[in-house]
């Protein structure tokens, strides 16, 4: 039994029957019939004690529980935000249309239409003035916010995009912009608002209101914040359209560069919370039936169904798919035209409007409001046709509650004897009501009216998107496309009736064509596929529309991509945001990491004087710095804990490795040009420097962030030259992240409080094992690693551990890669 006296792993080595694993028993043919399962091997021991494992598990469970609670709170808050916007938009629009509608009815007999126009113009301009002033207070609140949130989730930090002040200006501004009669929607800004809620709520502090500050040590990193922003953006989509699954897919398709299964489940839960919160309150307020859940989103398409008992009615048939494909092509072409015009307008604003005084933007918003109001009023009064209130189609009179609701929103401007004005019915109603009219009211709009409405709405919405007001693009695009689809349905009905052949007679459901037209035009403008398909299916609550909507969106996207990019990508490009696409082109694999990296590095040593750190931080704008030693001999000393100070100015030329010209030629491809090798404030580049001083290998040890260095300097984390680095104060992780996300600036540092000769040991705070790549790594692998892991800096390290360059987001943009590829071809 002497063999059992060693360690625990072999204490029973003499009893072979008990120590043999199931795999060994299988090989020997001694399988046990009473054990059907392969249990975990007991000879594999844990390296941690049970108490440590228990502590870590409890901490992880607490962390996850808090995260789930915050995700739920984000969803509820986003739903309540949507309720606030929807209620006040409804209140202001009802007030405006009731006053103006009553005035028009009276003035149509008394001949005072000019007074009605002035009333409408005054109300609209007051609302738009308030909205535009809010954007002047916070310029980031302009537009839909989707390009900015898409950039943020892609890994680009845009200043002020998720601040509380932006949230207040966005939410308040969009309700006044919509109530002011501009051709904008409130659904797009809901996505931005939800993202702000997701970014700010888990922080329990505000930069705008500095008194709002609670001690909450969790989720103090960019990665956690980005996950919450993803959940908030998805909740915004869910609240806008009543589409929680579509919101989750939107956040995945359009935004996040890093995704995992746990995040998917949390984002879906957040979207569900937002949808049912908004549904609960809207249903209770509108129908006085609390808990009925009848209004899932801000935009509700209604129920698409045929009349009960009509066996010949079908929502769509296989023959209709051919027309849907053609409508997809038309939607892609019109969407490309819309994007092209809007891009030219955006460039004009960037050159001629934005550089000038701020009130110029305010005047532009008021000008757009005035023109839009005049067009709405004049078109409704002069271009509308009087249509019979009861359609000649028997199906319309039997549609039930849907058509009763639709018929209650018709406008009778200058139409008598049980008729109404079809153009005024579209223009003098909220946009959601107009969409509902086009989806669910049969044979009540003339083709001329639909064509004129589409043309006017197309150009005015294109002009409006980009002015200094919070503005969404979903609803105007849906309304444009719905009118176009309804026009196609009317033409097909007239063609079917005009032929006189019973074999050619088609069963056209106008609501389906209106829906497909809306999907085609919206897809041609925004170029979304997966998420938009699911959003429209959830909004219609009709799964049979899945195939035609998907086909239409794919065709619209392919057609539009042949001419230009989607509207959000265009505005991202105009803002100069270094957005990373999903993948690189195959041709880019001709480049390697050494071709695109930045070889000129600014670095720090493991032990660096304060004056050197201050000089680096005040003369550069980099967000991270490599921690290096100058040669491999020093690396050995560093690994032993010895001190290497950046005040060692001169480079020791006695090393044979650096003196040999042959060695210099051999290492030329991996040398790093460092213009300031000593990084000492009192020194400057000199022509007396030798080649060895300018080009030398740098052993890489890790990365340290700019915010970490500034934090160490402000808190006085350093030690004297005659002391050991062990005497340096140590900061905890909570202390290092206490000021997140607004870390102090180096220019706020009072140099009088610091001794410039003191030394800072950065090794306890650096990241010793960041992701790195080899100089010969192909660009596609570099791109995938950078994007999927959500990196900001990617060091390029050769086989002997020497850093030869660094890759940032700018080195992976499409424009930069194309330029490097062109340079590569020229070199060849």
MARVEXLUM-668681 format. One record per residue (C-alpha): x, y, z. Coordinates in steps of 0.1 Angstrom, whole numbers, padded with zeros to 4 digits, always signed. Example, Ala and Ser with C-alpha at 12.3 -4.5 7.8 and 13.67 -1.06 7.14 Angstrom:
2
+0123-0045+0078
+0137-0011+0071
***
This chain:
828
+0000+0000+0000
+0030+0023-0002
+0018+0034-0036
-0012+0051-0019
+0008+0073+0004
+0016+0100-0023
-0011+0124-0034
-0049+0124-0035
-0050+0117-0072
-0034+0082-0068
-0044+0072-0033
-0064+0042-0046
-0041+0031-0074
-0039-0005-0061
-0077-0010-0065
-0078-0011-0103
-0115-0018-0105
-0124+0015-0089
-0098+0037-0105
-0105+0028-0141
-0125+0053-0160
-0155+0044-0182
-0134+0048-0213
-0108+0023-0200
-0135-0002-0190
-0150+0001-0225
-0116-0006-0241
-0111-0037-0218
-0146-0049-0225
-0156-0046-0189
-0186-0023-0193
-0211-0020-0164
-0246-0028-0173
-0261-0009-0144
-0246+0024-0155
-0261+0038-0187
-0246+0073-0182
-0210+0084-0184
-0204+0104-0152
-0178+0131-0149
-0144+0118-0142
-0135+0121-0105
-0097+0121-0111
-0101+0157-0126
-0097+0181-0096
-0107+0217-0093
-0080+0243-0088
-0102+0265-0066
-0115+0257-0032
-0152+0253-0027
-0156+0285-0008
-0140+0305-0036
-0163+0288-0062
-0193+0295-0040
-0184+0332-0036
-0179+0336-0074
-0212+0319-0082
-0231+0340-0057
-0215+0372-0071
-0224+0361-0107
-0260+0353-0098
-0263+0387-0081
-0248+0404-0111
-0272+0386-0135
-0302+0392-0113
-0295+0430-0113
-0290+0429-0150
-0324+0413-0156
-0341+0438-0133
-0325+0467-0152
-0335+0452-0185
-0371+0451-0174
-0369+0486-0161
-0355+0498-0195
-0384+0482-0213
-0411+0497-0190
-0395+0531-0191
-0394+0530-0229
-0430+0520-0231
-0440+0549-0208
-0420+0572-0230
-0439+0561-0260
-0472+0566-0241
-0462+0601-0233
-0453+0610-0269
-0485+0593-0283
-0508+0610-0258
-0496+0646-0264
-0493+0641-0302
-0529+0630-0302
-0539+0659-0279
-0523+0686-0301
-0534+0671-0334
-0570+0667-0323
-0570+0703-0310
-0555+0716-0343
-0577+0696-0367
-0609+0703-0348
-0603+0740-0348
-0592+0742-0384
-0617+0717-0396
-0646+0736-0380
-0632+0769-0395
-0630+0754-0430
-0666+0741-0428
-0678+0775-0418
-0656+0795-0442
-0665+0773-0471
-0699+0790-0470
-0688+0825-0459
-0658+0828-0481
-0631+0833-0454
-0608+0805-0463
-0578+0828-0458
-0586+0830-0421
-0587+0792-0419
-0553+0790-0436
-0538+0816-0412
-0551+0796-0382
-0535+0764-0395
-0503+0782-0404
-0500+0798-0370
-0506+0766-0350
-0481+0746-0372
-0454+0773-0370
-0457+0776-0332
-0453+0739-0328
-0423+0736-0352
-0407+0767-0336
-0407+0749-0302
-0393+0717-0317
-0366+0735-0336
-0355+0756-0305
-0351+0723-0286
-0328+0710-0313
-0308+0742-0311
-0303+0735-0274
-0291+0699-0282
-0281+0695-0319
-0277+0658-0315
-0315+0655-0310
-0321+0664-0347
-0332+0637-0371
-0343+0602-0363
-0312+0593-0343
-0310+0559-0360
-0277+0566-0378
-0262+0578-0345
-0274+0547-0326
-0263+0524-0353
-0229+0540-0352
-0228+0537-0314
-0237+0500-0314
-0211+0495-0341
-0184+0508-0317
-0182+0545-0324
-0188+0569-0295
-0206+0601-0306
-0205+0629-0280
-0238+0636-0264
-0258+0609-0282
-0271+0592-0250
-0273+0621-0226
-0304+0630-0205
-0306+0664-0221
-0307+0648-0255
-0335+0625-0243
-0356+0655-0231
-0351+0675-0263
-0358+0644-0285
-0390+0633-0268
-0404+0668-0264
-0392+0680-0299
-0407+0650-0318
-0442+0655-0304
-0442+0692-0314
-0427+0683-0349
-0454+0658-0356
-0482+0680-0342
-0468+0708-0363
-0478+0691-0395
-0443+0682-0408
-0440+0650-0428
-0421+0632-0401
-0428+0603-0378
-0425+0596-0341
-0415+0560-0345
-0378+0566-0355
-0370+0589-0326
-0386+0563-0303
-0356+0541-0311
-0332+0568-0301
-0351+0575-0270
-0351+0539-0260
-0314+0537-0265
-0309+0567-0243
-0330+0551-0216
-0309+0519-0219
-0276+0539-0216
-0286+0561-0187
-0308+0541-0164
-0282+0514-0154
-0257+0542-0145
-0278+0559-0118
-0262+0592-0126
-0265+0621-0150
-0240+0644-0166
-0267+0670-0174
-0281+0670-0139
-0251+0665-0117
-0271+0661-0085
-0285+0628-0099
-0257+0606-0087
-0260+0573-0068
-0233+0549-0058
-0239+0519-0081
-0207+0500-0087
-0220+0476-0114
-0219+0479-0152
-0192+0505-0154
-0178+0495-0188
-0184+0503-0224
-0194+0467-0232
-0221+0466-0205
-0234+0500-0216
-0235+0489-0253
-0255+0459-0243
-0281+0480-0225
-0282+0504-0255
-0290+0474-0277
-0318+0465-0254
-0331+0501-0253
-0330+0504-0291
-0349+0472-0295
-0375+0483-0269
-0380+0515-0289
-0388+0495-0321
-0411+0473-0301
-0429+0502-0286
-0432+0520-0320
-0446+0491-0340
-0458+0466-0313
-0431+0442-0327
-0408+0428-0299
-0393+0402-0322
-0387+0427-0349
-0371+0450-0324
-0347+0423-0313
-0338+0416-0349
-0334+0453-0357
-0309+0456-0329
-0290+0426-0342
-0292+0435-0380
-0286+0472-0379
-0266+0478-0349
-0246+0456-0326
-0212+0443-0337
-0209+0419-0308
-0238+0395-0300
-0243+0364-0279
-0271+0342-0269
-0276+0357-0234
-0278+0392-0249
-0305+0380-0273
-0327+0367-0245
-0323+0399-0225
-0330+0421-0255
-0362+0401-0263
-0373+0404-0227
-0368+0441-0228
-0388+0444-0260
-0416+0424-0246
-0417+0446-0215
-0419+0478-0236
-0446+0464-0259
-0469+0452-0231
-0464+0483-0210
-0474+0505-0238
-0503+0482-0248
-0516+0480-0212
-0519+0518-0208
-0530+0527-0243
-0558+0500-0242
-0569+0512-0208
-0569+0549-0218
-0585+0545-0252
-0611+0518-0245
-0614+0520-0207
-0606+0482-0206
-0575+0478-0184
-0557+0446-0191
-0573+0440-0226
-0541+0446-0246
-0557+0458-0278
-0532+0484-0290
-0497+0469-0291
-0478+0498-0306
-0478+0535-0316
-0484+0525-0352
-0512+0499-0357
-0519+0486-0392
-0552+0471-0382
-0565+0436-0391
-0564+0425-0427
-0593+0401-0434
-0620+0394-0460
-0657+0397-0453
-0672+0368-0435
-0689+0345-0459
-0672+0358-0490
-0655+0326-0504
-0642+0344-0535
-0621+0369-0515
-0584+0363-0509
-0558+0385-0493
-0534+0376-0521
-0529+0349-0547
-0499+0334-0564
-0506+0356-0595
-0502+0387-0573
-0466+0377-0566
-0455+0389-0601
-0470+0423-0594
-0454+0424-0560
-0420+0418-0576
-0426+0447-0600
-0436+0468-0571
-0404+0459-0553
-0384+0471-0583
-0404+0503-0584
-0399+0508-0547
-0362+0502-0550
-0359+0528-0578
-0380+0554-0560
-0361+0547-0528
-0328+0553-0546
-0341+0585-0560
-0353+0596-0526
-0319+0589-0511
-0301+0606-0539
-0321+0638-0535
-0319+0638-0497
-0281+0633-0499
-0277+0664-0521
-0299+0684-0497
-0278+0672-0468
-0246+0682-0485
-0261+0716-0493
-0271+0720-0456
-0236+0711-0445
-0220+0737-0468
-0245+0765-0466
-0267+0762-0435
-0249+0746-0407
-0217+0768-0408
-0239+0799-0403
-0256+0812-0372
-0280+0788-0355
-0311+0809-0362
-0306+0800-0399
-0315+0764-0391
-0346+0777-0372
-0356+0797-0402
-0352+0767-0425
-0375+0747-0403
-0401+0774-0403
-0398+0777-0441
-0404+0739-0445
-0433+0742-0421
-0449+0771-0441
-0445+0754-0475
-0459+0721-0461
-0489+0738-0446
-0497+0757-0478
-0494+0726-0499
-0517+0706-0475
-0543+0734-0475
-0543+0742-0512
-0542+0706-0523
-0571+0697-0500
-0592+0726-0512
-0585+0725-0549
-0572+0691-0559
-0595+0667-0540
-0624+0649-0556
-0658+0644-0540
-0664+0607-0535
-0695+0588-0524
-0695+0581-0487
-0710+0546-0493
-0688+0527-0518
-0703+0509-0547
-0684+0478-0535
-0707+0459-0512
-0677+0446-0493
-0670+0480-0479
-0703+0484-0462
-0699+0452-0444
-0663+0455-0430
-0676+0460-0395
-0658+0479-0369
-0627+0485-0390
-0646+0506-0416
-0667+0523-0390
-0635+0536-0374
-0621+0546-0408
-0653+0563-0419
-0653+0584-0388
-0621+0602-0399
-0632+0613-0434
-0633+0650-0443
-0661+0667-0462
-0643+0699-0473
-0665+0715-0501
-0683+0682-0507
-0720+0678-0500
-0749+0653-0506
-0733+0624-0487
-0699+0628-0503
-0664+0636-0489
-0631+0651-0501
-0606+0622-0507
-0575+0645-0507
-0585+0662-0475
-0592+0629-0459
-0555+0620-0464
-0539+0653-0456
-0562+0665-0427
-0557+0635-0406
-0527+0622-0385
-0504+0601-0406
-0513+0569-0388
-0549+0575-0396
-0541+0581-0433
-0522+0548-0434
-0552+0531-0419
-0574+0547-0445
-0553+0533-0473
-0550+0499-0458
-0587+0493-0450
-0611+0514-0471
-0619+0501-0505
-0626+0521-0537
-0627+0555-0521
-0596+0573-0535
-0593+0583-0572
-0562+0574-0591
-0554+0611-0597
-0557+0619-0561
-0534+0590-0551
-0508+0600-0577
-0508+0637-0567
-0507+0627-0530
-0477+0605-0536
-0458+0631-0556
-0464+0658-0530
-0456+0636-0501
-0425+0622-0517
-0408+0655-0523
-0419+0672-0491
-0409+0643-0468
-0375+0642-0487
-0370+0679-0480
-0381+0676-0444
-0358+0648-0434
-0326+0666-0423
-0340+0699-0410
-0333+0709-0374
-0362+0690-0358
-0365+0654-0344
-0379+0635-0373
-0386+0599-0382
-0387+0584-0417
-0407+0552-0412
-0442+0566-0412
-0437+0591-0442
-0421+0562-0462
-0450+0539-0453
-0475+0565-0463
-0458+0572-0496
-0456+0535-0505
-0492+0528-0493
-0505+0555-0517
-0485+0540-0545
-0497+0505-0538
-0533+0517-0536
-0528+0533-0570
-0515+0501-0585
-0546+0482-0571
-0570+0508-0586
-0553+0505-0620
-0554+0467-0619
-0591+0468-0610
-0599+0491-0639
-0578+0470-0662
-0596+0439-0651
-0630+0454-0655
-0622+0471-0688
-0612+0439-0705
-0647+0424-0702
-0633+0388-0702
-0644+0367-0672
-0612+0347-0674
-0591+0377-0669
-0611+0390-0639
-0588+0394-0609
-0597+0394-0572
-0578+0425-0560
-0576+0432-0523
-0566+0469-0522
-0553+0467-0486
-0527+0440-0496
-0514+0461-0525
-0512+0492-0502
-0492+0471-0476
-0468+0457-0503
-0464+0492-0517
-0455+0506-0483
-0430+0478-0477
-0415+0483-0511
-0409+0520-0507
-0397+0517-0471
-0373+0489-0481
-0360+0510-0510
-0352+0538-0486
-0338+0521-0455
-0326+0488-0472
-0335+0467-0442
-0346+0431-0448
-0349+0406-0419
-0360+0430-0392
-0383+0450-0414
-0400+0418-0426
-0407+0407-0391
-0418+0442-0380
-0444+0444-0408
-0457+0409-0401
-0461+0417-0364
-0477+0450-0372
-0503+0434-0395
-0508+0403-0372
-0511+0383-0404
-0484+0356-0410
-0496+0349-0445
-0481+0382-0456
-0446+0368-0447
-0437+0356-0482
-0448+0386-0503
-0433+0411-0478
-0400+0392-0478
-0398+0390-0516
-0408+0426-0520
-0382+0438-0495
-0354+0417-0511
-0362+0430-0546
-0364+0466-0534
-0330+0463-0516
-0313+0447-0545
-0326+0473-0569
-0317+0502-0546
-0283+0489-0538
-0275+0490-0575
-0276+0528-0573
-0267+0539-0538
-0268+0529-0501
-0296+0531-0476
-0306+0565-0462
-0291+0558-0428
-0258+0546-0442
-0257+0577-0464
-0260+0600-0434
-0235+0580-0414
-0210+0585-0443
-0218+0622-0445
-0210+0626-0408
-0176+0609-0413
-0183+0581-0389
-0158+0552-0393
-0185+0525-0396
-0175+0489-0400
-0195+0468-0424
-0204+0432-0416
-0175+0418-0437
-0148+0429-0461
-0147+0423-0498
-0128+0392-0510
-0103+0413-0529
-0091+0429-0496
-0074+0396-0486
-0045+0406-0508
-0036+0429-0479
-0022+0419-0445
-0021+0435-0411
+0013+0450-0418
-0001+0468-0449
-0028+0486-0430
-0013+0491-0395
-0001+0523-0381
+0037+0519-0376
+0044+0551-0358
+0037+0544-0322
+0035+0565-0290
+0042+0542-0261
+0049+0542-0224
+0073+0521-0203
+0062+0499-0174
+0077+0524-0150
+0075+0560-0163
+0081+0594-0148
+0052+0617-0143
+0066+0644-0165
+0069+0620-0193
+0033+0608-0189
+0020+0644-0188
+0040+0652-0220
+0025+0622-0238
-0011+0628-0227
-0010+0666-0235
+0006+0662-0269
-0014+0633-0283
-0051+0623-0286
-0047+0586-0286
-0070+0566-0263
-0046+0537-0256
-0008+0533-0254
+0013+0501-0257
+0034+0493-0227
+0068+0483-0240
+0105+0477-0231
+0133+0486-0254
+0150+0452-0258
+0148+0416-0247
+0175+0421-0220
+0154+0447-0204
+0124+0424-0207
+0141+0399-0186
+0148+0425-0160
+0112+0436-0162
+0099+0401-0156
+0121+0400-0125
+0104+0432-0112
+0133+0455-0119
+0126+0491-0127
+0130+0505-0162
+0125+0543-0162
+0117+0563-0193
+0143+0588-0183
+0170+0566-0197
+0177+0588-0226
+0205+0573-0247
+0202+0540-0265
+0230+0516-0258
+0247+0511-0291
+0271+0485-0278
+0246+0457-0284
+0258+0438-0314
+0223+0431-0326
+0216+0467-0333
+0251+0477-0346
+0252+0452-0374
+0238+0466-0407
+0230+0431-0418
+0208+0427-0387
+0191+0460-0394
+0183+0449-0429
+0169+0416-0417
+0147+0433-0391
+0138+0462-0413
+0102+0449-0420
+0094+0448-0383
+0112+0479-0370
+0091+0507-0355
+0099+0544-0363
+0097+0563-0330
+0103+0600-0334
+0105+0606-0296
+0123+0575-0282
+0129+0590-0247
+0095+0607-0245
+0111+0632-0221
+0096+0667-0221
+0130+0685-0220
+0143+0667-0251
+0135+0671-0287
+0143+0651-0319
+0179+0657-0329
+0197+0651-0361
+0225+0636-0340
+0205+0606-0332
+0219+0574-0347
+0200+0550-0368
+0199+0527-0338
+0182+0554-0318
+0155+0560-0344
+0148+0523-0353
+0147+0497-0326
+0125+0467-0316
+0100+0472-0287
+0089+0442-0266
+0052+0444-0261
+0038+0438-0226
+0002+0452-0227
-0021+0481-0233
-0031+0509-0210
-0060+0533-0216
-0057+0571-0216
-0084+0574-0190
-0064+0550-0167
-0033+0571-0169
-0051+0603-0162
-0069+0587-0133
-0035+0575-0118
-0020+0610-0121
-0050+0628-0106
-0051+0604-0076
-0013+0606-0071
-0006+0569-0077
+0033+0570-0079
+0064+0563-0059
+0098+0580-0054
+0129+0571-0073
+0147+0559-0041
+0117+0537-0032
+0104+0504-0044
+0074+0501-0067
+0057+0481-0039
+0053+0514-0020
+0030+0528-0047
-0006+0531-0036
-0030+0506-0052
-0065+0515-0066
-0094+0491-0067
-0115+0485-0098
-0144+0505-0084
-0120+0535-0078
-0107+0533-0114
-0142+0533-0129
-0158+0557-0104
-0159+0585-0129
-0173+0564-0158
-0183+0574-0184
-0170+0610-0181
-0134+0605-0171
-0113+0636-0161
-0092+0653-0188
-0054+0657-0186
-0058+0695-0189
-0077+0694-0156
-0046+0682-0138
-0029+0706-0114
+0008+0701-0121
+0017+0720-0090
+0005+0691-0068
+0028+0666-0085
+0065+0660-0084
+0075+0655-0121
+0104+0632-0110
+0081+0607-0093
+0075+0574-0111
+0043+0556-0120
+0041+0518-0122
+0014+0511-0148
+0018+0473-0148
-0010+0466-0122
-0035+0486-0144
-0026+0476-0179
-0042+0449-0199
-0014+0423-0201
-0032+0400-0226
-0051+0420-0252
-0060+0405-0286
-0031+0407-0310
-0024+0396-0345
+0006+0387-0366
+0019+0411-0393
+0011+0384-0419
-0026+0380-0408
-0050+0386-0437
-0073+0416-0435
-0105+0395-0434
-0093+0378-0402
-0082+0411-0387
-0116+0426-0396
-0136+0398-0381
-0117+0398-0349
-0119+0435-0345
-0156+0438-0353
-0170+0407-0335
-0150+0413-0303
-0159+0450-0302
-0122+0461-0301
-0109+0497-0302
-0072+0488-0306
-0055+0458-0320
-0017+0456-0316
+0004+0439-0343
+0030+0417-0327
+0056+0396-0345
+0068+0361-0336
+0094+0373-0310
+0069+0394-0291
+0079+0428-0305
+0051+0453-0314
+0054+0465-0349
+0022+0486-0352
-0013+0490-0341
-0047+0488-0359
-0076+0510-0350
-0111+0514-0365
-0099+0540-0390
-0075+0514-0405
-0104+0491-0413
-0129+0515-0429
-0138+0507-0465
-0122+0539-0478
-0089+0533-0461
-0088+0497-0473
-0096+0507-0509
-0068+0533-0507
-0043+0507-0494
-0054+0482-0520
-0048+0507-0547
-0013+0515-0532
-0006+0478-0531
-0014+0474-0568
+0009+0503-0576
+0037+0488-0556
+0033+0455-0575
***
